[in-house]
Amino acid sequence: MLVSLPAQAALPRATAEGEVLPSLAPMLEEVSPAVVNIATYARVRAHQNPLMQDPFFRRFFNLPEQQPGEAPERRTRSAGSGVIVDAANGYVLTNAHVVRNADEVEVTLVDGRTLKAEVIGADSGVDLAVLKVDAGNLVEMRIADSTTLRVGDFVIAIGNPFGLGQTVTSGIVSALGRTGLRIDGYENFIQTDASINPGNSGGALVNLRGELIGINTAIIAPAGGNVGIGFAIPTEMATNIMTQLIEHGEVRRGVLGVTVQDLGPELAEAFDVAQKSGVVISQVLESSAAAEAGLRPGDIVTAVDGKPVTRAADLRNRVGLSPVGEQIRLDILRDGKKRQVVAVIRETGGKSADGQTVSAHLRGASIRDLRDGELDYASSGVLVEDVENGSAAWRAGLRSGDVIINVNRRDVANLDQLRAAVPDQNAALLLRLNRSGGMFYVVIR
């Protein structure tokens, strides 16, 4: 129920003595046009009463015959936010989950214009996507260096919470480098108490200069709404991923070629080191970047490029977000002595993509090249890393951990070969899957 409240007098812009009152309004008037509302549309099969699939029941009530596998569809709509980061080319940065499974994407600007948007690329590992719109008179937001942020800095969140329309909230940086929100993925979140709610995903986190410092992406919400704990992807990560998505349509993720585990007190005692945090290398793959750099099993990694590494997730983030071909400097302990080694990040097994960029039938699946020695039941193929429940890929029978080894009677060892085996995005697929060592075929129409 809506309640009409009496209007209140607006605060004066200055005190009686003429002193100007502080306000975020001038900055927001400049940057708000760069934040857009995103609407996505998708067709999903509606749940159907089992009686509707009974031929006798349909004949009795004079209903038309139903084709095998046929089920009614309904059109769904979801809302999110995005940020224009390149006005000249019409690039909009948002979250991958905002546009996942979408058949159509529309972007609505502050001036009321609604534009069709094309998904240039998406990366579920960091949860970022790049859209492209074709329009003039766009306003872009300047991108700041998020590595200069400090806990306590003031920030403003701009987005479209609950589909209400553009909304502004303010707060501070509550923490930096947050990880552990998801089982997989690359994380280095900015935590903020600026109010972030469902629909804010993909919106902007800006500093007091009106510069983009993060893309709002997640909340901890036990009651379903904001409780003062929100998370944003820092621009340090976002710009790297955005560049790769624009250039390649996917992220060419780098690998080091090691298996690692957290150091912990027990291992620290066993290795006779005073260091209580770090990452122990338990395996070095042959002919990998790590092997060429001279890393060995038993080495303890304590820092990468001068930034401390306290657990395996830290090393995974540093390597996975480094461009292929980039040199990284690792500080290690070997036999209790400090050393430095330099490794060059390689692309081997590093390509990943959202399934919808390969085929409409793979929408909802995150797929990537299988890495050497990663699974004991498969040595090559394309790994189905994640499948969204209820998505097209899920309905087709794909599950997390499946390895696609053959498409349309063509063996595929990597993502490039899988793409080459798919004639067009809407064509039927014949997949041969390896599921924990068991082989079987799946037909997707």
PEVEN-V830573 format. One line per field, one symbol per residue. phi: phi as a letter, one per 30 degrees, with the letter a starting at -180 (. if undefined). psi: psi as a letter, one per 20 degrees, with the letter a starting at -180 (. if undefined). A space follows every 50 residues. Layout:
phi: ???
psi: ???
//
This chain:
phi: .ccdcddcdddddbdddjddddadeeddddceddcbccccbbcbdddbde ddcdedddddchcddcdeidadcbccbbbababdcbddcidbcaddddcd iddbbbccdddjdcbdbcddabbddcibbccbccachdcccdccdddddb djddbbcbabdhidjebcbbabddabidbidbdbjcbaddcbcddbbejd ejdccbcddicdcacdbabcbecjbdbjbbbbdddedddddedddddbia ccddbcjbcbbddidddddddhbddcblbcdcabddhcdddddjdbejdc dcabhiceccaeddddddddcddejddbcccbcbhicdbbbcbcdcceic dbadeddcaddcdjccbadddeidbdcacakcdddabdeideddddjdbe jdcdcabhibdbcaddddeddcdadcddbcccccchjccacbcbc
psi: ppppqqqqpqqqiqrhijppqqqiggghhhhhiipqpppqpqpqpqppph hiiohgghhhjlqqqpqpiqqqqqpqpqqarrpoinhhikpppaqhihjp jphqpqpprhjippqpqpohqqohhilqqprpqnqrkqpqpqproiiiqq piqpqpppbmpkjhrpqpqrbrohrqkprjhqgarpplqppqjpoprphi piapoqaijkqpirophqqomhjiapjjnrqqpqhggghgggghhghiir pnpqqhkqprqqfqhghghhilqhpiqappoiqpqqkrhgghijqqpiqo piqpkipqoirhhgggggghjpqpiqpqppprpokiqprpqpqopripji prqphiigqhijpippqrqpqpjgqijpirappohqpppirghghijqqp iqooipplkpppirhghgghiogrhjqqpoppqookipprqppp.
//
